[in-house]
Amino acid sequence: MSNSTERRQEIYDKIRQSSKQEYIISEMKRLGFWGEDNVDFDKVDRFFKKESELSKQLHDLLKKEKSVEDTEAFIAAKHIERKRISKEKQKETKEKRALERIEKAKRWQLLKNEDIIYLGEGYSHQLNDKNTATDLLKAQGLPVLESANDIAKAMKISLGELRFLAYSRKNSKTSHYKRFKVAKKSGGHRLISAPMPRLKKAQHYILEHILNKITMHPKAHGCVLEKSILSNALPHVNKDVVINQDLKNFFPSITYTRIKGVFKAMGYSEQVSILFALLCSEPKILDISLLGEHYFAQQGHRFLPQGSPCSPAITNIICKKMDYRLDGLGAKYGFTYSRYVDDITFSGDKNQFSKITALLKYSKKIVTSENFTLHPDKLRIMKRHQRQEVTGVVVNEKPNINKASLKRFRALIYQIEKDGIKGKTWNGGANVLAEIDGYANFIFQIDQEKGRGFKERVAKILAQHNYIEKHIVTYAKEKVVVATSSDAKPKDTFLKKLFSIFKK
């Protein structure tokens, strides 16, 4: 019985594989009902195969027709088919996009390791421009830096750190500057932005290796090597009239675009100029505390910070053309010209009194055309019978200190020596030790004989309050003051005190 069932199943399987007719013919041929010579079996096979194909097609058409007649079933089937195709396509697209994201991330990481291609919104569209005027840089004795990598190597920092220092963030939890206010002599406060150590180091590189190598106008004295407020005052000593003018909002008026233009004019590429301009500028910052977190929110455009070591040198480069024009104007009318940062000074003799009006008129035009503004409330015209001052130095007969200020300073030093520093201030400053240290050095710079005694007394006060150890030694480590050599022989008591501290 089981053999009969298996035999029947075998027959059914063979019929399914071809057709009933084909199976019968093959069996009749196998059993010898027809001979090879009597029937063309190839032709018969082709006939039945064709018939089988046609039957199958007819069956499919009938099935399709039936499904079309059943509209709901047809739509359901089509929906299932579309859904299947859509899912397959979605899966394929998802896998493709995942691979693209991985490849993009790999390319981005590779670019980040090799180059800087983004530094914040508004500062990145020309970072791929590395065209450098090599011959122009060499002619000026400037280092040839063609890319971000060159800058990082020159500054001995990583590319990532350079990106971190230059990146312009709209909102950040980190600030590269420590901001504080200093009282102005004329009233109000001046905002000082002191760079943090890592940024300050980068700015010092720019100052020492690039900015200091540019020739400034000979009448520019502010923050120029071997020049000072004394050298600025000397040309105006013993004159019949001294005219002081002040540039309003001087540092904020020097924007990021102007700073970038300074480095472009030297011959540096767009990428290098953008990086240098970002390192040397800052935006106005609003301190915000939100949900226990502190943020620094950027407001407006970037500008030159007052407190950066690069800022005065950049102003001198930008003002170079203005200095030539104002110096030429002064010479035309018989006046001597000089500029110390944002203080402009003209001086002349009696013969020039009638020309003061013309000088003021055209100097204003020149300053305005150079994208600066004269402060309307800080024009001073001082004749010989008045106290004539140039950047704090009295110049009536010789460079001297204001007698009233000197008397007041002497009284303050006496009070501090007697009662200590509690409750004491100098010119409204918050740190009286820093203020008296600076003013003692100012006196020494103008008049060494008077200044030496003040410096010695101030040095004792600073040492008594550990100010020297906390501040002067820091400057020494930064090589602002170097006096640690065993061969050094300080000449005055103040330097001997510093020397003893450095040796420790």
BAPA-192546 format. One record per residue (C-alpha): residue in one letter; x, y, z. Coordinates in steps of 0.02 Angstrom, whole numbers, plus 50000, padded with zeros to 5 digits. Each point is the difference from the previous one (the first is absolute). Layout:
<recs>
+-----+-------+-------+-------+
| res |     x |     y |     z |
+-----+-------+-------+-------+
|   A |     X |     Y |     Z |
...
+-----+-------+-------+-------+
</recs>
This chain:
<recs>
+-----+-------+-------+-------+
| res |     x |     y |     z |
+-----+-------+-------+-------+
|   M | 50000 | 50000 | 50000 |
|   S | 50137 | 50120 | 50045 |
|   N | 50091 | 49963 | 49836 |
|   S | 49842 | 50040 | 49902 |
|   T | 49981 | 50166 | 50093 |
|   E | 50182 | 50047 | 49967 |
|   R | 49980 | 49953 | 49817 |
|   R | 49846 | 50109 | 49984 |
|   Q | 50089 | 50149 | 50083 |
|   E | 50146 | 49979 | 49881 |
|   I | 49881 | 50007 | 49850 |
|   Y | 49918 | 50158 | 50068 |
|   D | 50170 | 50083 | 50023 |
|   K | 50050 | 49963 | 49820 |
|   I | 49835 | 50067 | 49934 |
|   R | 50026 | 50162 | 50100 |
|   Q | 50173 | 50020 | 49928 |
|   S | 49933 | 49995 | 49819 |
|   S | 49819 | 49956 | 49957 |
|   K | 49885 | 49851 | 49995 |
|   Q | 50018 | 49977 | 49811 |
|   E | 50189 | 50011 | 50006 |
|   Y | 50004 | 49870 | 50137 |
|   I | 49886 | 49880 | 49902 |
|   I | 50104 | 50017 | 49841 |
|   S | 50162 | 49972 | 50097 |
|   E | 49927 | 49844 | 50083 |
|   M | 49933 | 49932 | 49834 |
|   K | 50168 | 50030 | 49923 |
|   R | 50086 | 49914 | 50147 |
|   L | 49883 | 49850 | 49991 |
|   G | 50028 | 49982 | 49811 |
|   F | 49828 | 50047 | 49929 |
|   W | 50089 | 50098 | 49862 |
|   G | 50168 | 49974 | 49923 |
|   E | 50129 | 50134 | 49966 |
|   D | 49973 | 49985 | 49813 |
|   N | 49809 | 50017 | 50005 |
|   V | 49985 | 50163 | 50103 |
|   D | 50100 | 50163 | 50005 |
|   F | 50008 | 50012 | 50188 |
|   D | 50099 | 50164 | 49998 |
|   K | 49860 | 50084 | 49907 |
|   V | 49871 | 49925 | 50118 |
|   D | 50101 | 50062 | 50150 |
|   R | 50008 | 50177 | 49930 |
|   F | 49814 | 49996 | 49968 |
|   F | 49957 | 49949 | 50177 |
|   K | 50124 | 50123 | 50075 |
|   K | 49922 | 50141 | 49900 |
|   E | 49829 | 49941 | 50053 |
|   S | 50056 | 49997 | 50182 |
|   E | 50068 | 50179 | 49989 |
|   L | 49840 | 50062 | 49920 |
|   S | 49895 | 49913 | 50132 |
|   K | 50101 | 50080 | 50137 |
|   Q | 49984 | 50172 | 49922 |
|   L | 49813 | 49973 | 49979 |
|   H | 49988 | 49948 | 50182 |
|   D | 50094 | 50156 | 50056 |
|   L | 49889 | 50112 | 49893 |
|   L | 49843 | 49922 | 50069 |
|   K | 50066 | 50021 | 50176 |
|   K | 50044 | 50182 | 49966 |
|   E | 49831 | 50031 | 49922 |
|   K | 49916 | 49926 | 50151 |
|   S | 50102 | 50109 | 50117 |
|   V | 49960 | 50156 | 49898 |
|   E | 49817 | 49961 | 50010 |
|   D | 50019 | 49993 | 50190 |
|   T | 50051 | 50183 | 50021 |
|   E | 50033 | 49994 | 50188 |
|   A | 50109 | 49847 | 49984 |
|   F | 50095 | 50080 | 49854 |
|   I | 50031 | 50162 | 50096 |
|   A | 50051 | 49903 | 50156 |
|   A | 50123 | 49897 | 49899 |
|   K | 50072 | 50154 | 49916 |
|   H | 50016 | 50087 | 50169 |
|   I | 50093 | 49851 | 50072 |
|   E | 50115 | 49998 | 49849 |
|   R | 50035 | 50186 | 50008 |
|   K | 50030 | 49988 | 50187 |
|   R | 50124 | 49860 | 49975 |
|   I | 50092 | 50095 | 49863 |
|   S | 49999 | 50159 | 50106 |
|   K | 50071 | 49912 | 50152 |
|   E | 50137 | 49922 | 49896 |
|   K | 50042 | 50170 | 49925 |
|   Q | 49997 | 50084 | 50172 |
|   K | 50116 | 49869 | 50068 |
|   E | 50116 | 50021 | 49853 |
|   T | 49997 | 50192 | 50017 |
|   K | 50029 | 49990 | 50188 |
|   E | 50150 | 49887 | 49978 |
|   K | 50067 | 50112 | 49860 |
|   R | 49982 | 50158 | 50105 |
|   A | 50080 | 49917 | 50151 |
|   L | 50150 | 49955 | 49894 |
|   E | 50005 | 50177 | 49930 |
|   R | 49996 | 50073 | 50177 |
|   I | 50141 | 49887 | 50054 |
|   E | 50103 | 50048 | 49847 |
|   K | 49961 | 50184 | 50024 |
|   A | 50050 | 49991 | 50184 |
|   K | 50163 | 49915 | 49951 |
|   R | 50037 | 50134 | 49869 |
|   W | 49954 | 50139 | 50123 |
|   Q | 50112 | 49928 | 50136 |
|   L | 50141 | 49983 | 49874 |
|   L | 49977 | 50181 | 49947 |
|   K | 49993 | 50059 | 50181 |
|   N | 50164 | 49911 | 50035 |
|   E | 50083 | 50076 | 49846 |
|   D | 49919 | 50172 | 49979 |
|   I | 49879 | 50129 | 50072 |
|   I | 49845 | 50015 | 49892 |
|   Y | 49875 | 50081 | 50119 |
|   L | 50020 | 50136 | 50132 |
|   G | 49823 | 50055 | 50031 |
|   E | 49860 | 50084 | 49905 |
|   G | 50060 | 50146 | 49894 |
|   Y | 50185 | 49960 | 50014 |
|   S | 50022 | 49841 | 49899 |
|   H | 49952 | 50030 | 49818 |
|   Q | 50178 | 50039 | 49942 |
|   L | 50098 | 49878 | 50107 |
|   N | 50042 | 49893 | 49848 |
|   D | 50097 | 50146 | 49921 |
|   K | 50185 | 49972 | 50036 |
|   N | 50075 | 50113 | 49867 |
|   T | 50150 | 50083 | 50081 |
|   A | 50111 | 50142 | 49935 |
|   T | 50160 | 49912 | 50050 |
|   D | 50118 | 50126 | 49919 |
|   L | 49913 | 50146 | 50088 |
|   L | 50014 | 49913 | 50169 |
|   K | 50185 | 49963 | 49973 |
|   A | 50033 | 50179 | 49947 |
|   Q | 49929 | 50062 | 50167 |
|   G | 50095 | 49870 | 50100 |
|   L | 49839 | 49916 | 50056 |
|   P | 49979 | 49812 | 50029 |
|   V | 49924 | 49910 | 49851 |
|   L | 49841 | 49918 | 50067 |
|   E | 49884 | 49931 | 49866 |
|   S | 49873 | 49901 | 50101 |
|   A | 49929 | 49961 | 50171 |
|   N | 50124 | 49857 | 50017 |
|   D | 50145 | 50121 | 49975 |
|   I | 49931 | 50114 | 50137 |
|   A | 49977 | 49857 | 50122 |
|   K | 50177 | 49938 | 49970 |
|   A | 50073 | 50175 | 50018 |
|   M | 49905 | 50029 | 50163 |
|   K | 50045 | 49823 | 50060 |
|   I | 49819 | 49954 | 50033 |
|   S | 49883 | 49869 | 49926 |
|   L | 49880 | 50038 | 49859 |
|   G | 49857 | 49962 | 50120 |
|   E | 50061 | 50130 | 50125 |
|   L | 50019 | 50130 | 49863 |
|   R | 49820 | 49964 | 49946 |
|   F | 49941 | 50015 | 50181 |
|   L | 50085 | 50169 | 50025 |
|   A | 49937 | 50074 | 49835 |
|   Y | 49823 | 49927 | 49993 |
|   S | 49863 | 50132 | 50008 |
|   R | 49854 | 49934 | 50102 |
|   K | 49832 | 50090 | 50015 |
|   N | 49978 | 49925 | 50173 |
|   S | 50132 | 49913 | 50103 |
|   K | 50040 | 49943 | 50176 |
|   T | 50182 | 50047 | 49971 |
|   S | 50078 | 50172 | 49978 |
|   H | 50177 | 50034 | 49942 |
|   Y | 50001 | 50170 | 50087 |
|   K | 49986 | 50060 | 50178 |
|   R | 49905 | 50163 | 49997 |
|   F | 50005 | 50139 | 50130 |
|   K | 49975 | 50186 | 50009 |
|   V | 50132 | 50131 | 50039 |
|   A | 49956 | 50177 | 50053 |
|   K | 50039 | 50135 | 49872 |
|   K | 50091 | 50158 | 50053 |
|   S | 49863 | 50102 | 49916 |
|   G | 49860 | 49901 | 50083 |
|   G | 49908 | 49841 | 49957 |
|   H | 50080 | 49832 | 49972 |
|   R | 50104 | 49915 | 49866 |
|   L | 49966 | 49817 | 49959 |
|   I | 50159 | 49896 | 50002 |
|   S | 49999 | 49827 | 49920 |
|   A | 50153 | 49905 | 50061 |
|   P | 50032 | 49841 | 49898 |
|   M | 50012 | 49835 | 50092 |
|   P | 50173 | 49917 | 49999 |
|   R | 49980 | 49888 | 49846 |
|   L | 49928 | 50138 | 49891 |
|   K | 50127 | 50124 | 50069 |
|   K | 50141 | 49883 | 49947 |
|   A | 49930 | 49992 | 49823 |
|   Q | 49982 | 50190 | 49995 |
|   H | 50179 | 50023 | 50059 |
|   Y | 50058 | 49895 | 49853 |
|   I | 49904 | 50111 | 49879 |
|   L | 50070 | 50156 | 50084 |
|   E | 50182 | 49947 | 50009 |
|   H | 50017 | 49909 | 49833 |
|   I | 49884 | 50104 | 49890 |
|   L | 49933 | 50166 | 50065 |
|   N | 50163 | 50062 | 50077 |
|   K | 50088 | 49974 | 49833 |
|   I | 49889 | 50126 | 49912 |
|   T | 50072 | 50176 | 49991 |
|   M | 49887 | 50123 | 50089 |
|   H | 49987 | 50186 | 49965 |
|   P | 50141 | 50092 | 50091 |
|   K | 49872 | 50113 | 50089 |
|   A | 49907 | 49851 | 50076 |
|   H | 50061 | 49972 | 50179 |
|   G | 49870 | 49889 | 50083 |
|   C | 50062 | 49823 | 50032 |
|   V | 50143 | 50018 | 49876 |
|   L | 50168 | 49922 | 50043 |
|   E | 50120 | 50126 | 50079 |
|   K | 49862 | 50133 | 50010 |
|   S | 49891 | 50056 | 50144 |
|   I | 49890 | 50139 | 50067 |
|   L | 50161 | 50097 | 50031 |
|   S | 50057 | 49987 | 49818 |
|   N | 49823 | 50054 | 49951 |
|   A | 50009 | 50153 | 50113 |
|   L | 50178 | 50060 | 49958 |
|   P | 49960 | 50076 | 49827 |
|   H | 49871 | 50114 | 50084 |
|   V | 50109 | 50069 | 50139 |
|   N | 50013 | 50189 | 50017 |
|   K | 49873 | 50043 | 49865 |
|   D | 49883 | 50149 | 49999 |
|   V | 49846 | 49894 | 49968 |
|   V | 49961 | 49815 | 50024 |
|   I | 49842 | 49923 | 49924 |
|   N | 49935 | 49832 | 50060 |
|   Q | 49866 | 49899 | 49911 |
|   D | 49929 | 49830 | 50046 |
|   L | 49931 | 49864 | 49886 |
|   K | 49829 | 49943 | 50059 |
|   N | 49967 | 49813 | 50029 |
|   F | 50170 | 49967 | 49924 |
|   F | 50019 | 49812 | 50027 |
|   P | 49817 | 49952 | 49966 |
|   S | 50006 | 50098 | 49836 |
|   I | 50133 | 49880 | 49935 |
|   T | 49892 | 49856 | 49943 |
|   Y | 50039 | 49820 | 49952 |
|   T | 49997 | 50046 | 49815 |
|   R | 50131 | 50136 | 50024 |
|   I | 50110 | 49884 | 50103 |
|   K | 49989 | 49865 | 49867 |
|   G | 50046 | 50130 | 49870 |
|   V | 50162 | 50036 | 50093 |
|   F | 50061 | 49821 | 49978 |
|   K | 49936 | 49988 | 49821 |
|   A | 50098 | 50156 | 49955 |
|   M | 50158 | 49918 | 50069 |
|   G | 49977 | 49858 | 49874 |
|   Y | 49918 | 49863 | 50104 |
|   S | 49864 | 49887 | 49928 |
|   E | 49816 | 50014 | 50042 |
|   Q | 50012 | 49850 | 50117 |
|   V | 50149 | 50068 | 50096 |
|   S | 49928 | 50177 | 50006 |
|   I | 49833 | 49936 | 50066 |
|   L | 50087 | 49900 | 50138 |
|   F | 50111 | 50146 | 50052 |
|   A | 49852 | 50121 | 49998 |
|   L | 49897 | 49883 | 50110 |
|   L | 50144 | 49976 | 50120 |
|   C | 50023 | 50189 | 50015 |
|   S | 49817 | 50050 | 50018 |
|   E | 49850 | 49971 | 50112 |
|   P | 49813 | 50040 | 49996 |
|   K | 49900 | 50092 | 50130 |
|   I | 49954 | 49868 | 50130 |
|   L | 49845 | 49988 | 50107 |
|   D | 50018 | 49891 | 50156 |
|   I | 49843 | 49895 | 50026 |
|   S | 49955 | 49877 | 50138 |
|   L | 49863 | 49876 | 49952 |
|   L | 49942 | 49850 | 50101 |
|   G | 50159 | 49999 | 50101 |
|   E | 50112 | 50009 | 49845 |
|   H | 50107 | 50150 | 49953 |
|   Y | 50009 | 50053 | 49817 |
|   F | 50094 | 50131 | 49900 |
|   A | 49884 | 50064 | 49864 |
|   Q | 50076 | 50090 | 49851 |
|   Q | 49920 | 50165 | 49950 |
|   G | 50042 | 50091 | 49840 |
|   H | 50160 | 49995 | 49899 |
|   R | 50177 | 49963 | 50056 |
|   F | 50121 | 50142 | 50034 |
|   L | 50172 | 50036 | 50072 |
|   P | 50005 | 49965 | 50189 |
|   Q | 50084 | 50122 | 50116 |
|   G | 50118 | 49889 | 50100 |
|   S | 50070 | 49888 | 49864 |
|   P | 50188 | 50016 | 49970 |
|   C | 49964 | 50008 | 49812 |
|   S | 49874 | 50142 | 50006 |
|   P | 50116 | 50153 | 50011 |
|   A | 50111 | 49935 | 49860 |
|   I | 49850 | 49968 | 49888 |
|   T | 49935 | 50176 | 50033 |
|   N | 50169 | 50072 | 49951 |
|   I | 49997 | 49904 | 49835 |
|   I | 49821 | 50052 | 49961 |
|   C | 50037 | 50182 | 50048 |
|   K | 50159 | 50009 | 49897 |
|   K | 49917 | 50087 | 49853 |
|   M | 49908 | 50118 | 50117 |
|   D | 50165 | 50041 | 50088 |
|   Y | 50081 | 50048 | 49834 |
|   R | 49852 | 50110 | 49955 |
|   L | 49990 | 50086 | 50170 |
|   D | 50189 | 50022 | 50008 |
|   G | 49995 | 50078 | 49826 |
|   L | 49856 | 50113 | 50051 |
|   G | 50095 | 50056 | 50156 |
|   A | 50158 | 50035 | 49899 |
|   K | 49898 | 50102 | 49874 |
|   Y | 49939 | 50117 | 50137 |
|   G | 50163 | 49996 | 50103 |
|   F | 49944 | 49881 | 50139 |
|   T | 50089 | 49850 | 50076 |
|   Y | 49896 | 49839 | 50001 |
|   S | 50004 | 49841 | 50105 |
|   R | 49878 | 49863 | 50048 |
|   Y | 49997 | 49885 | 50152 |
|   V | 49866 | 49865 | 49968 |
|   D | 49839 | 50105 | 49994 |
|   D | 50077 | 50166 | 50057 |
|   I | 50044 | 50121 | 49859 |
|   T | 50111 | 50149 | 50039 |
|   F | 50050 | 50154 | 49900 |
|   S | 50113 | 50138 | 50065 |
|   G | 50066 | 50162 | 49928 |
|   D | 50065 | 50176 | 50031 |
|   K | 49913 | 50169 | 50005 |
|   N | 50010 | 50017 | 49812 |
|   Q | 49881 | 49852 | 49982 |
|   F | 49859 | 50069 | 50110 |
|   S | 49903 | 50064 | 49850 |
|   K | 50008 | 49829 | 49917 |
|   I | 49924 | 49900 | 50143 |
|   T | 49824 | 50010 | 49928 |
|   A | 50056 | 49932 | 49831 |
|   L | 50102 | 49864 | 50085 |
|   L | 49850 | 49941 | 50102 |
|   K | 49884 | 50006 | 49849 |
|   Y | 50108 | 49895 | 49886 |
|   S | 50063 | 49881 | 50134 |
|   K | 49818 | 49956 | 50035 |
|   K | 49971 | 49966 | 49815 |
|   I | 50153 | 49888 | 49992 |
|   V | 49951 | 49902 | 50156 |
|   T | 49822 | 49977 | 49936 |
|   S | 50059 | 49942 | 49828 |
|   E | 50108 | 49868 | 50088 |
|   N | 49844 | 49930 | 50086 |
|   F | 50036 | 50072 | 50171 |
|   T | 49908 | 50131 | 50103 |
|   L | 50070 | 50142 | 50105 |
|   H | 49927 | 50014 | 50174 |
|   P | 49908 | 50167 | 50001 |
|   D | 50024 | 50026 | 50188 |
|   K | 50187 | 49965 | 50008 |
|   L | 50075 | 50138 | 49896 |
|   R | 50125 | 50100 | 50102 |
|   I | 50095 | 50153 | 49940 |
|   M | 50133 | 50045 | 50129 |
|   K | 50105 | 50157 | 49987 |
|   R | 50160 | 50038 | 50093 |
|   H | 49915 | 50085 | 50148 |
|   Q | 49902 | 49838 | 50032 |
|   R | 50063 | 49830 | 50057 |
|   Q | 50040 | 49910 | 49839 |
|   E | 49986 | 49810 | 50010 |
|   V | 50034 | 49865 | 49872 |
|   T | 49945 | 49824 | 50052 |
|   G | 50015 | 50050 | 50183 |
|   V | 50171 | 50082 | 49984 |
|   V | 50016 | 50187 | 50034 |
|   V | 50097 | 50079 | 49855 |
|   N | 50000 | 50187 | 50036 |
|   E | 50189 | 50013 | 50023 |
|   K | 50061 | 49821 | 50016 |
|   P | 49922 | 49828 | 50022 |
|   N | 49927 | 50002 | 50175 |
|   I | 49870 | 49926 | 50115 |
|   N | 49841 | 50092 | 50047 |
|   K | 50044 | 50079 | 50168 |
|   A | 49826 | 49975 | 50074 |
|   S | 49999 | 49815 | 49952 |
|   L | 50176 | 49977 | 50067 |
|   K | 49953 | 50079 | 50165 |
|   R | 49844 | 49894 | 50013 |
|   F | 50100 | 49842 | 49958 |
|   R | 50131 | 50041 | 50132 |
|   A | 49862 | 50020 | 50130 |
|   L | 49921 | 49834 | 49950 |
|   I | 50166 | 49906 | 50016 |
|   Y | 50025 | 50076 | 50173 |
|   Q | 49825 | 49948 | 50054 |
|   I | 50025 | 49822 | 49937 |
|   E | 50167 | 49986 | 50089 |
|   K | 49917 | 50062 | 50159 |
|   D | 49829 | 49917 | 49999 |
|   G | 50002 | 49865 | 49864 |
|   I | 49902 | 49986 | 49838 |
|   K | 49825 | 49978 | 50072 |
|   G | 49883 | 50132 | 49929 |
|   K | 50136 | 50076 | 49890 |
|   T | 49978 | 50033 | 49814 |
|   W | 50094 | 50087 | 49862 |
|   N | 49905 | 50080 | 49855 |
|   G | 49849 | 49890 | 50035 |
|   G | 50089 | 49836 | 49963 |
|   A | 49941 | 49840 | 50083 |
|   N | 50176 | 49934 | 50037 |
|   V | 50097 | 50135 | 50092 |
|   L | 50161 | 49897 | 49999 |
|   A | 49998 | 49984 | 49812 |
|   E | 49956 | 50185 | 49983 |
|   I | 50142 | 50066 | 50109 |
|   D | 50123 | 49879 | 49918 |
|   G | 49952 | 50067 | 49829 |
|   Y | 50006 | 50183 | 50052 |
|   A | 50170 | 49981 | 50084 |
|   N | 50068 | 49928 | 49838 |
|   F | 49919 | 50143 | 49904 |
|   I | 50090 | 50127 | 50111 |
|   F | 50165 | 49907 | 49979 |
|   Q | 49978 | 50001 | 49812 |
|   I | 49976 | 50188 | 49993 |
|   D | 50121 | 50050 | 50139 |
|   Q | 50119 | 49864 | 50062 |
|   E | 50062 | 50105 | 50146 |
|   K | 49825 | 50024 | 50071 |
|   G | 49941 | 49829 | 49948 |
|   R | 50139 | 49898 | 50081 |
|   G | 49947 | 50044 | 50177 |
|   F | 49817 | 49963 | 49963 |
|   K | 50043 | 49833 | 49920 |
|   E | 50098 | 49946 | 50153 |
|   R | 49859 | 50047 | 50119 |
|   V | 49869 | 49916 | 49889 |
|   A | 50109 | 49844 | 49985 |
|   K | 50000 | 49982 | 50190 |
|   I | 49810 | 50019 | 50004 |
|   L | 49978 | 49870 | 49862 |
|   A | 50116 | 49878 | 50088 |
|   Q | 49909 | 50027 | 50165 |
|   H | 49835 | 49951 | 49919 |
|   N | 50075 | 49857 | 49894 |
|   Y | 49954 | 50093 | 49841 |
|   I | 50172 | 49976 | 49923 |
|   E | 49996 | 49810 | 50021 |
|   K | 49825 | 49988 | 49929 |
|   H | 50018 | 50117 | 49851 |
|   I | 50177 | 50053 | 49958 |
|   V | 50067 | 49822 | 50003 |
|   T | 49861 | 49950 | 49881 |
|   Y | 50058 | 50133 | 49880 |
|   A | 50178 | 49937 | 50018 |
|   K | 49947 | 49824 | 49952 |
|   E | 49919 | 50072 | 49845 |
|   K | 50166 | 50086 | 49960 |
|   V | 49927 | 50173 | 50018 |
|   V | 50136 | 50030 | 50129 |
|   V | 50155 | 49889 | 50003 |
|   A | 50123 | 50028 | 50141 |
|   T | 50040 | 49826 | 50065 |
|   S | 50174 | 49977 | 49929 |
|   S | 50137 | 49973 | 50128 |
|   D | 50099 | 50135 | 49909 |
|   A | 49863 | 50131 | 50020 |
|   K | 50049 | 50152 | 50104 |
|   P | 49847 | 50105 | 50038 |
|   K | 50039 | 50185 | 50023 |
|   D | 49860 | 50055 | 50114 |
|   T | 49912 | 49934 | 50155 |
|   F | 49840 | 49957 | 49905 |
|   L | 50090 | 49886 | 49877 |
|   K | 50103 | 49923 | 50141 |
|   K | 49836 | 49953 | 50085 |
|   L | 49935 | 49922 | 49840 |
|   F | 50166 | 49910 | 49974 |
|   S | 49993 | 49923 | 50174 |
|   I | 49823 | 49936 | 49966 |
|   F | 50046 | 49929 | 49829 |
|   K | 50150 | 49907 | 50074 |
|   K | 49885 | 49912 | 50123 |
+-----+-------+-------+-------+
</recs>
